[in-house]
Amino acid sequence: MFEPLAGDLYDYPAYYDLVYGSDWKAEFEFLSGCFQSFATIPVSHVFEPACGTGRLLHRLADQGLRISGLDLNQHAVDYCNQRLARKGFEDRVVQADMSDFQLPVAVDAGFNMINSFRHLLTHQQALAHLQCMAKAIKPGGLYVLGIHLTPTTADPTDSESWSAQRGHLCIVTQLVCSERDLQARTEHFTMTYQVYTPTKQHQLQDSILFRTYTAEQFRELLEEIPQWEIVATFDFQYDLQQPVVVDSNSEDVVYVLRRTT
């Protein structure tokens, strides 16, 4: 029997870190390869908007990069900063809105890998975010942006599930679309997290609202910000040897954007 947990996943940063951090190695190697292959400036300082627990940031810091980030959730920010402090790093992340921020200094690259961009529910917020990122990234630098698109010539994926384990902690996650309104550009998802420890079993249910984008809608959005050019596109296999062509069937896409001069 599962005991219910109150709140949402962001209030339990150790659980969040496991749910979204178990696949870190493929993303980490992909990002490192993008920085080397597509940036026209050396990448020594990276920034992650909507960084959560900093599951990738602390590993990039391990490689000698300067790091910075922001997130709306203070629990996640505290968790990230505590880990950075334990590992002896001076860099920190801050609590801020990804559609309304300004970095103290421009950085060489940014990344947002797991669909957080779609939490921005209006065109104005999405545009503001990309404009903020254009100010944050030096010319020749990159913004690596992962997004789940809505296909228009195939049925969209309505559910997925995965599990992750770290030591004696195991979490089974299920994501199910409960409502999709393509005219309103919204998707409602229910997320269920079943948490297993040696002594207890918990269940956390959360609801998430996303803005939808077809491939064409996202292309049109990017065209509004001339400071960004698309230099490559990949799927969520994160294989630099296998770029993809984004079309009406595309769903999981990583856009490698380069800051123009």
JOHUZI-V544375 format. One record per residue. N is the residue number from 1. RES is the residue in one small letter. SS is DSSP state (H for helix, E for strand, L for the rest). PHI is phi as a letter, one per 40 degrees, with the letter a starting at -180 (* if undefined). OMEGA is omega in radians with two decimals (none if undefined). Layout:
n->N res->RES ss->SS phi->PHI omega->OMEGA
n->N res->RES ss->SS phi->PHI omega->OMEGA
This chain:
n->1 res->m ss->L phi->* omega->-3.11
n->2 res->f ss->L phi->c omega->3.02
n->3 res->e ss->E phi->c omega->-3.12
n->4 res->p ss->E phi->c omega->3.03
n->5 res->l ss->L phi->b omega->3.12
n->6 res->a ss->L phi->c omega->3.08
n->7 res->g ss->L phi->g omega->3.11
n->8 res->d ss->L phi->b omega->-3.02
n->9 res->l ss->H phi->c omega->-3.10
n->10 res->y ss->H phi->c omega->3.08
n->11 res->d ss->H phi->c omega->-3.14
n->12 res->y ss->L phi->b omega->-2.99
n->13 res->p ss->H phi->c omega->3.11
n->14 res->a ss->H phi->c omega->3.09
n->15 res->y ss->H phi->c omega->3.10
n->16 res->y ss->H phi->d omega->-3.09
n->17 res->d ss->H phi->c omega->3.11
n->18 res->l ss->H phi->c omega->-3.09
n->19 res->v ss->H phi->d omega->-3.05
n->20 res->y ss->H phi->b omega->-3.09
n->21 res->g ss->H phi->b omega->-3.06
n->22 res->s ss->L phi->c omega->-3.09
n->23 res->d ss->L phi->b omega->-2.96
n->24 res->w ss->H phi->c omega->-2.98
n->25 res->k ss->H phi->c omega->3.14
n->26 res->a ss->H phi->c omega->3.12
n->27 res->e ss->H phi->c omega->-3.13
n->28 res->f ss->H phi->d omega->-3.12
n->29 res->e ss->H phi->c omega->3.10
n->30 res->f ss->H phi->c omega->3.13
n->31 res->l ss->H phi->c omega->3.13
n->32 res->s ss->H phi->d omega->3.11
n->33 res->g ss->H phi->c omega->3.10
n->34 res->c ss->H phi->c omega->-3.13
n->35 res->f ss->H phi->d omega->-3.11
n->36 res->q ss->H phi->c omega->-2.97
n->37 res->s ss->H phi->c omega->-2.94
n->38 res->f ss->H phi->b omega->3.08
n->39 res->a ss->L phi->c omega->3.09
n->40 res->t ss->L phi->b omega->3.01
n->41 res->i ss->L phi->b omega->3.06
n->42 res->p ss->L phi->c omega->-3.14
n->43 res->v ss->L phi->b omega->3.11
n->44 res->s ss->L phi->b omega->-3.13
n->45 res->h ss->E phi->b omega->-3.08
n->46 res->v ss->E phi->b omega->-3.05
n->47 res->f ss->E phi->b omega->3.10
n->48 res->e ss->E phi->b omega->2.97
n->49 res->p ss->E phi->c omega->-3.07
n->50 res->a ss->L phi->f omega->-2.99
n->51 res->c ss->L phi->c omega->-3.09
n->52 res->g ss->L phi->f omega->-3.11
n->53 res->t ss->L phi->c omega->3.13
n->54 res->g ss->L phi->g omega->-3.05
n->55 res->r ss->L phi->d omega->3.07
n->56 res->l ss->L phi->c omega->-3.07
n->57 res->l ss->H phi->d omega->-3.08
n->58 res->h ss->H phi->c omega->3.11
n->59 res->r ss->H phi->c omega->3.04
n->60 res->l ss->H phi->c omega->3.06
n->61 res->a ss->H phi->c omega->3.09
n->62 res->d ss->H phi->d omega->-3.11
n->63 res->q ss->L phi->c omega->3.06
n->64 res->g ss->L phi->g omega->3.12
n->65 res->l ss->L phi->c omega->2.91
n->66 res->r ss->E phi->c omega->-3.09
n->67 res->i ss->E phi->b omega->3.00
n->68 res->s ss->E phi->a omega->-3.11
n->69 res->g ss->E phi->a omega->3.06
n->70 res->l ss->E phi->a omega->3.06
n->71 res->d ss->E phi->a omega->3.11
n->72 res->l ss->L phi->c omega->-3.01
n->73 res->n ss->L phi->c omega->-3.08
n->74 res->q ss->H phi->c omega->3.11
n->75 res->h ss->H phi->d omega->-3.13
n->76 res->a ss->H phi->c omega->3.13
n->77 res->v ss->H phi->c omega->3.14
n->78 res->d ss->H phi->c omega->-3.14
n->79 res->y ss->H phi->c omega->-3.14
n->80 res->c ss->H phi->c omega->-3.09
n->81 res->n ss->H phi->c omega->3.10
n->82 res->q ss->H phi->c omega->3.11
n->83 res->r ss->H phi->c omega->3.10
n->84 res->l ss->H phi->d omega->3.13
n->85 res->a ss->H phi->c omega->3.13
n->86 res->r ss->H phi->c omega->-3.11
n->87 res->k ss->L phi->c omega->3.05
n->88 res->g ss->L phi->g omega->-3.14
n->89 res->f ss->L phi->c omega->3.12
n->90 res->e ss->L phi->c omega->-3.12
n->91 res->d ss->L phi->c omega->-3.13
n->92 res->r ss->L phi->b omega->3.01
n->93 res->v ss->E phi->b omega->-3.05
n->94 res->v ss->E phi->b omega->3.04
n->95 res->q ss->E phi->c omega->-3.11
n->96 res->a ss->L phi->a omega->-3.12
n->97 res->d ss->E phi->c omega->-3.09
n->98 res->m ss->L phi->c omega->3.09
n->99 res->s ss->L phi->b omega->-3.10
n->100 res->d ss->E phi->a omega->-3.13
n->101 res->f ss->L phi->a omega->3.04
n->102 res->q ss->L phi->a omega->3.13
n->103 res->l ss->L phi->c omega->3.12
n->104 res->p ss->L phi->c omega->3.07
n->105 res->v ss->L phi->b omega->3.09
n->106 res->a ss->L phi->c omega->-3.11
n->107 res->v ss->E phi->b omega->-3.04
n->108 res->d ss->E phi->c omega->-3.11
n->109 res->a ss->E phi->a omega->3.05
n->110 res->g ss->E phi->b omega->3.11
n->111 res->f ss->E phi->a omega->3.10
n->112 res->n ss->E phi->a omega->-2.82
n->113 res->m ss->L phi->c omega->-2.92
n->114 res->i ss->L phi->b omega->2.89
n->115 res->n ss->L phi->g omega->-3.12
n->116 res->s ss->H phi->c omega->3.12
n->117 res->f ss->H phi->d omega->-3.07
n->118 res->r ss->H phi->c omega->2.98
n->119 res->h ss->H phi->c omega->3.08
n->120 res->l ss->L phi->c omega->-2.85
n->121 res->l ss->L phi->c omega->3.13
n->122 res->t ss->L phi->b omega->3.08
n->123 res->h ss->H phi->c omega->-3.11
n->124 res->q ss->H phi->c omega->3.12
n->125 res->q ss->H phi->c omega->-3.14
n->126 res->a ss->H phi->c omega->3.13
n->127 res->l ss->H phi->c omega->3.14
n->128 res->a ss->H phi->c omega->3.12
n->129 res->h ss->H phi->c omega->-3.11
n->130 res->l ss->H phi->c omega->3.07
n->131 res->q ss->H phi->c omega->3.07
n->132 res->c ss->H phi->c omega->3.14
n->133 res->m ss->H phi->c omega->3.11
n->134 res->a ss->H phi->c omega->3.08
n->135 res->k ss->H phi->c omega->-3.05
n->136 res->a ss->H phi->c omega->-3.03
n->137 res->i ss->E phi->b omega->3.11
n->138 res->k ss->E phi->c omega->3.02
n->139 res->p ss->E phi->d omega->-3.07
n->140 res->g ss->E phi->g omega->3.10
n->141 res->g ss->E phi->c omega->-2.99
n->142 res->l ss->E phi->b omega->2.84
n->143 res->y ss->E phi->b omega->-3.13
n->144 res->v ss->E phi->c omega->-2.94
n->145 res->l ss->E phi->b omega->3.10
n->146 res->g ss->E phi->c omega->-3.08
n->147 res->i ss->E phi->a omega->3.06
n->148 res->h ss->E phi->c omega->3.13
n->149 res->l ss->L phi->c omega->3.05
n->150 res->t ss->L phi->c omega->3.12
n->151 res->p ss->L phi->c omega->-3.14
n->152 res->t ss->L phi->b omega->3.12
n->153 res->t ss->L phi->b omega->3.08
n->154 res->a ss->L phi->a omega->3.11
n->155 res->d ss->L phi->c omega->3.10
n->156 res->p ss->L phi->c omega->3.06
n->157 res->t ss->L phi->c omega->-3.06
n->158 res->d ss->L phi->b omega->-3.12
n->159 res->s ss->E phi->a omega->2.97
n->160 res->e ss->E phi->a omega->3.12
n->161 res->s ss->E phi->a omega->3.10
n->162 res->w ss->E phi->a omega->3.12
n->163 res->s ss->E phi->b omega->3.13
n->164 res->a ss->E phi->a omega->-3.11
n->165 res->q ss->E phi->b omega->3.06
n->166 res->r ss->E phi->a omega->-3.07
n->167 res->g ss->L phi->g omega->-3.14
n->168 res->h ss->L phi->c omega->-3.14
n->169 res->l ss->E phi->b omega->3.10
n->170 res->c ss->E phi->b omega->3.12
n->171 res->i ss->E phi->b omega->3.05
n->172 res->v ss->E phi->b omega->-3.05
n->173 res->t ss->E phi->b omega->3.04
n->174 res->q ss->E phi->b omega->-3.13
n->175 res->l ss->E phi->b omega->-3.07
n->176 res->v ss->E phi->b omega->3.07
n->177 res->c ss->E phi->c omega->-3.14
n->178 res->s ss->E phi->c omega->3.14
n->179 res->e ss->E phi->a omega->3.09
n->180 res->r ss->E phi->b omega->3.14
n->181 res->d ss->E phi->b omega->-3.04
n->182 res->l ss->L phi->c omega->3.06
n->183 res->q ss->L phi->c omega->3.09
n->184 res->a ss->L phi->c omega->-3.14
n->185 res->r ss->L phi->g omega->-3.14
n->186 res->t ss->E phi->b omega->2.98
n->187 res->e ss->E phi->b omega->3.04
n->188 res->h ss->E phi->b omega->3.09
n->189 res->f ss->E phi->b omega->2.96
n->190 res->t ss->E phi->b omega->3.11
n->191 res->m ss->E phi->b omega->3.12
n->192 res->t ss->E phi->b omega->3.14
n->193 res->y ss->E phi->b omega->3.07
n->194 res->q ss->E phi->b omega->-2.99
n->195 res->v ss->E phi->b omega->-3.11
n->196 res->y ss->E phi->b omega->2.98
n->197 res->t ss->L phi->b omega->-3.13
n->198 res->p ss->L phi->d omega->-3.04
n->199 res->t ss->L phi->b omega->-3.06
n->200 res->k ss->L phi->a omega->3.02
n->201 res->q ss->E phi->b omega->-3.12
n->202 res->h ss->E phi->b omega->3.02
n->203 res->q ss->E phi->b omega->3.13
n->204 res->l ss->E phi->b omega->3.09
n->205 res->q ss->E phi->b omega->-3.05
n->206 res->d ss->E phi->a omega->3.05
n->207 res->s ss->E phi->b omega->-3.08
n->208 res->i ss->E phi->b omega->3.08
n->209 res->l ss->E phi->b omega->3.14
n->210 res->f ss->E phi->b omega->2.91
n->211 res->r ss->E phi->c omega->-3.13
n->212 res->t ss->L phi->c omega->3.05
n->213 res->y ss->L phi->a omega->2.85
n->214 res->t ss->L phi->c omega->3.11
n->215 res->a ss->H phi->d omega->-3.13
n->216 res->e ss->H phi->c omega->3.14
n->217 res->q ss->H phi->c omega->3.14
n->218 res->f ss->H phi->c omega->3.09
n->219 res->r ss->H phi->c omega->3.14
n->220 res->e ss->H phi->c omega->3.09
n->221 res->l ss->H phi->c omega->-3.13
n->222 res->l ss->H phi->c omega->-3.13
n->223 res->e ss->H phi->c omega->3.11
n->224 res->e ss->L phi->c omega->-3.13
n->225 res->i ss->L phi->b omega->-3.04
n->226 res->p ss->L phi->c omega->3.12
n->227 res->q ss->L phi->c omega->-3.14
n->228 res->w ss->E phi->b omega->2.98
n->229 res->e ss->E phi->b omega->3.09
n->230 res->i ss->E phi->c omega->-3.13
n->231 res->v ss->E phi->b omega->3.09
n->232 res->a ss->E phi->a omega->3.06
n->233 res->t ss->E phi->b omega->-3.10
n->234 res->f ss->E phi->b omega->3.01
n->235 res->d ss->L phi->b omega->-3.04
n->236 res->f ss->L phi->c omega->2.94
n->237 res->q ss->L phi->c omega->3.07
n->238 res->y ss->L phi->f omega->3.14
n->239 res->d ss->L phi->b omega->-3.11
n->240 res->l ss->L phi->c omega->3.11
n->241 res->q ss->L phi->c omega->-3.07
n->242 res->q ss->L phi->b omega->3.04
n->243 res->p ss->L phi->c omega->-3.11
n->244 res->v ss->L phi->b omega->3.00
n->245 res->v ss->L phi->c omega->-3.13
n->246 res->v ss->L phi->c omega->3.14
n->247 res->d ss->L phi->a omega->-3.05
n->248 res->s ss->L phi->c omega->3.08
n->249 res->n ss->L phi->c omega->-2.99
n->250 res->s ss->L phi->c omega->3.04
n->251 res->e ss->L phi->b omega->-3.10
n->252 res->d ss->E phi->c omega->-3.06
n->253 res->v ss->E phi->b omega->2.97
n->254 res->v ss->E phi->b omega->3.09
n->255 res->y ss->E phi->c omega->3.00
n->256 res->v ss->E phi->c omega->-3.09
n->257 res->l ss->E phi->b omega->3.10
n->258 res->r ss->E phi->b omega->-3.14
n->259 res->r ss->E phi->c omega->-3.14
n->260 res->t ss->L phi->c omega->-3.14
n->261 res->t ss->L phi->c omega->none
